[in-house]
Amino acid sequence: MDDDATLTRQQISDAVSPLGWRLVLGAIYTEVATSSLEDAVKAASTAVSATGSDGQRHLTVDVRADRAVLRLHSAAVGAMTGRDIRLARAVSDVLPTRPAVIAGQGMEIAIDALDIAAVRPFWKAVTEYVDEPDLSDGLIDPFGRGPAIWFQQMDAPRPQRNRIHLDIDVPHDAAQARIAATLAAGGTLLSDAAAPAFWVFADREGNEACICTWQGRD
């Protein structure tokens, strides 16, 4: 596979799922379960060594006492490429144990706007976020800590509902469990018309959130 190839979501998921990685919000993740912070650091170091100089601007690591969370994504183009798939294979080949399944979620704040160009500068300034590298309307935390912000185009005012909601992106094989938990916690399913790309839910007071996966988007 060409390192610079841009892949469909289906191709990415098919390539990395058997390795213990999952595609979430445009990046692939895995977790290595550990019994101590020292072991988590060792797992992270092993992953960094496996990727070598190619890991720069592709691999990021979150080290915790009970796990190392690994993420691969081509930062320069804001997308997954063949290089990320190759690096995932290299990491999985040398990890001391098979990666645990899996890794978390991603989150976006979605802002409905009639005039995106008019409101986007405010959100960029107030958060000190930066432009996404793929030249979309999205904004991202330059330190990689906060959720991304994206702007959803409205065609008419909708004063009867909140215009800011959360999009929670989960691994495709974790969606049904998250949906069940949301409903059990008092949520109401407002729409599944776009499933499996996303399901729209509301709490008891009508505040909305979406559970999202990569599926249904290619």
C-alpha positions as CSV (number, residue, x, y, z in Angstrom):
1,M,0.0,0.0,0.0
2,D,1.3,3.4,-1.0
3,D,2.3,5.5,2.1
4,D,0.6,8.6,0.6
5,A,-2.6,6.8,-0.5
6,T,-5.8,8.3,0.9
7,L,-8.1,5.5,1.9
8,T,-11.8,5.0,2.4
9,R,-13.1,4.5,5.9
10,Q,-14.0,0.9,5.0
11,Q,-10.5,0.2,3.8
12,I,-9.0,1.7,6.9
13,S,-11.3,-0.3,9.3
14,D,-10.8,-3.5,7.4
15,A,-7.0,-3.1,7.5
16,V,-6.6,-2.3,11.2
17,S,-9.5,-4.0,13.0
18,P,-7.7,-7.4,13.0
19,L,-4.7,-5.7,14.6
20,G,-6.7,-4.5,17.5
21,W,-7.1,-0.9,16.3
22,R,-10.3,1.0,15.7
23,L,-11.2,4.0,13.5
24,V,-12.7,6.8,15.5
25,L,-13.2,10.4,14.2
26,G,-10.6,10.2,11.4
27,A,-7.8,8.5,13.4
28,I,-7.1,5.0,14.5
29,Y,-6.6,4.1,18.2
30,T,-5.6,1.2,20.3
31,E,-5.0,0.7,24.0
32,V,-2.4,-1.4,25.7
33,A,-3.5,-2.5,29.2
34,T,-0.8,-2.2,31.8
35,S,-0.4,-2.8,35.5
36,S,1.7,0.3,36.3
37,L,2.7,3.7,35.0
38,E,6.1,2.3,34.4
39,D,4.8,-0.5,32.1
40,A,2.6,2.1,30.3
41,V,5.7,4.2,29.6
42,K,7.5,1.1,28.3
43,A,4.7,0.3,26.0
44,A,4.7,3.8,24.7
45,S,8.4,3.7,24.2
46,T,8.1,0.5,22.3
47,A,5.5,2.0,20.0
48,V,7.7,5.1,19.4
49,S,10.7,2.9,18.5
50,A,8.6,0.8,16.1
51,T,7.5,3.8,14.1
52,G,10.9,5.4,14.0
53,S,11.2,8.8,12.2
54,D,8.1,8.0,10.3
55,G,6.1,8.3,13.5
56,Q,6.7,12.1,13.6
57,R,3.4,13.9,13.1
58,H,1.6,10.5,12.9
59,L,1.8,8.8,16.3
60,T,0.6,10.3,19.5
61,V,0.5,8.6,22.9
62,D,-1.5,9.1,26.1
63,V,0.2,7.4,29.0
64,R,-1.8,6.5,32.1
65,A,-1.3,4.2,35.1
66,D,-3.4,1.4,33.6
67,R,-2.9,1.8,29.9
68,A,-1.1,3.5,27.0
69,V,-3.5,4.9,24.4
70,L,-2.0,5.0,20.9
71,R,-3.3,7.2,18.1
72,L,-2.2,7.3,14.4
73,H,-3.2,10.0,12.0
74,S,-1.4,12.0,9.2
75,A,-1.4,15.4,10.8
76,A,0.0,17.2,7.7
77,V,-3.0,16.3,5.6
78,G,-5.7,15.9,8.3
79,A,-6.5,12.4,7.2
80,M,-5.6,8.7,7.4
81,T,-3.0,7.5,4.8
82,G,-1.3,4.3,3.9
83,R,1.6,5.3,6.1
84,D,-0.6,5.2,9.2
85,I,-1.7,1.6,8.3
86,R,1.9,0.6,7.9
87,L,2.8,2.1,11.2
88,A,-0.1,0.4,13.0
89,R,1.2,-3.0,11.7
90,A,4.7,-2.2,12.9
91,V,3.5,-1.2,16.4
92,S,1.3,-4.3,16.7
93,D,4.1,-6.5,15.7
94,V,6.3,-5.4,18.6
95,L,3.9,-4.7,21.4
96,P,4.5,-7.0,24.4
97,T,0.9,-8.0,24.3
98,R,-1.9,-7.9,21.8
99,P,-3.6,-4.5,22.1
100,A,-6.8,-4.4,24.3
101,V,-10.1,-3.7,22.6
102,I,-10.4,-0.7,22.4
103,A,-10.0,2.6,22.7
104,G,-12.3,5.1,23.6
105,Q,-14.1,7.7,21.7
106,G,-13.7,11.1,20.1
107,M,-15.8,14.1,20.7
108,E,-16.8,17.1,18.6
109,I,-18.8,20.2,19.6
110,A,-21.2,20.9,16.7
111,I,-22.5,24.4,16.3
112,D,-25.5,25.0,14.0
113,A,-25.1,28.3,12.0
114,L,-26.9,30.1,9.3
115,D,-23.7,32.0,8.4
116,I,-20.7,29.9,9.3
117,A,-18.2,32.5,8.0
118,A,-19.7,35.1,10.4
119,V,-19.6,33.0,13.6
120,R,-16.5,30.9,13.0
121,P,-13.9,33.7,13.8
122,F,-15.5,34.2,17.2
123,W,-15.1,30.6,18.2
124,K,-11.6,30.5,16.8
125,A,-10.7,33.6,18.9
126,V,-12.4,32.6,22.2
127,T,-10.9,29.1,22.2
128,E,-7.6,29.9,20.6
129,Y,-8.2,26.9,18.4
130,V,-6.5,26.5,14.9
131,D,-7.8,25.5,11.5
132,E,-8.0,21.9,10.6
133,P,-5.3,21.0,8.2
134,D,-7.7,19.6,5.6
135,L,-9.1,23.1,5.0
136,S,-12.6,22.3,6.3
137,D,-14.5,24.7,8.4
138,G,-13.5,22.8,11.6
139,L,-11.3,24.0,14.4
140,I,-9.0,21.9,16.6
141,D,-7.2,22.4,19.9
142,P,-3.5,23.0,18.9
143,F,-2.5,21.1,22.1
144,G,-4.7,18.1,21.2
145,R,-6.6,18.1,24.5
146,G,-10.0,19.6,23.8
147,P,-12.7,18.4,21.5
148,A,-12.9,19.5,17.9
149,I,-15.4,22.1,16.9
150,W,-17.3,21.9,13.6
151,F,-20.1,24.0,12.1
152,Q,-23.2,22.5,10.7
153,Q,-24.9,24.5,8.0
154,M,-28.5,25.5,8.8
155,D,-31.0,26.5,6.1
156,A,-33.5,28.2,8.4
157,P,-33.6,29.3,12.1
158,R,-34.6,26.6,14.6
159,P,-35.3,28.5,17.8
160,Q,-37.2,25.5,19.3
161,R,-34.0,23.5,19.8
162,N,-30.4,24.0,21.1
163,R,-28.0,25.0,18.4
164,I,-24.9,23.5,20.1
165,H,-24.7,19.7,20.7
166,L,-22.1,17.0,21.2
167,D,-21.1,14.5,18.7
168,I,-19.7,11.4,20.4
169,D,-17.7,9.2,17.9
170,V,-17.3,5.6,19.1
171,P,-15.8,2.5,17.5
172,H,-18.3,1.0,15.1
173,D,-18.6,-2.2,17.1
174,A,-19.3,-0.2,20.3
175,A,-22.2,1.8,19.0
176,Q,-25.1,-0.5,20.0
177,A,-23.9,-0.8,23.6
178,R,-23.6,3.0,23.9
179,I,-27.1,3.4,22.4
180,A,-28.5,0.9,24.8
181,A,-26.9,2.7,27.8
182,T,-28.1,6.1,26.5
183,L,-31.7,4.8,26.3
184,A,-31.5,3.1,29.7
185,A,-30.3,6.4,31.2
186,G,-33.5,8.2,30.1
187,G,-32.5,9.3,26.6
188,T,-35.0,9.5,23.7
189,L,-34.1,8.5,20.2
190,L,-35.0,11.4,18.0
191,S,-33.8,10.0,14.7
192,D,-31.9,7.1,13.2
193,A,-32.4,8.2,9.6
194,A,-28.7,8.6,9.1
195,A,-27.6,5.4,11.0
196,P,-25.1,3.9,11.2
197,A,-23.3,7.3,10.5
198,F,-25.1,8.8,13.5
199,W,-28.2,8.5,15.8
200,V,-29.7,11.6,17.4
201,F,-30.8,11.5,21.0
202,A,-32.2,13.9,23.5
203,D,-32.2,14.1,27.3
204,R,-35.4,14.6,29.3
205,E,-35.3,18.3,28.7
206,G,-34.6,18.1,25.0
207,N,-30.9,18.7,24.9
208,E,-29.4,16.8,22.0
209,A,-26.4,14.6,21.4
210,C,-25.4,12.3,18.6
211,I,-23.7,8.9,18.8
212,C,-21.6,8.6,15.6
213,T,-19.4,6.0,13.8
214,W,-17.3,6.0,10.7
215,Q,-19.8,3.8,8.9
216,G,-22.1,5.1,6.2
217,R,-19.9,8.0,5.3
218,D,-17.9,6.9,2.3
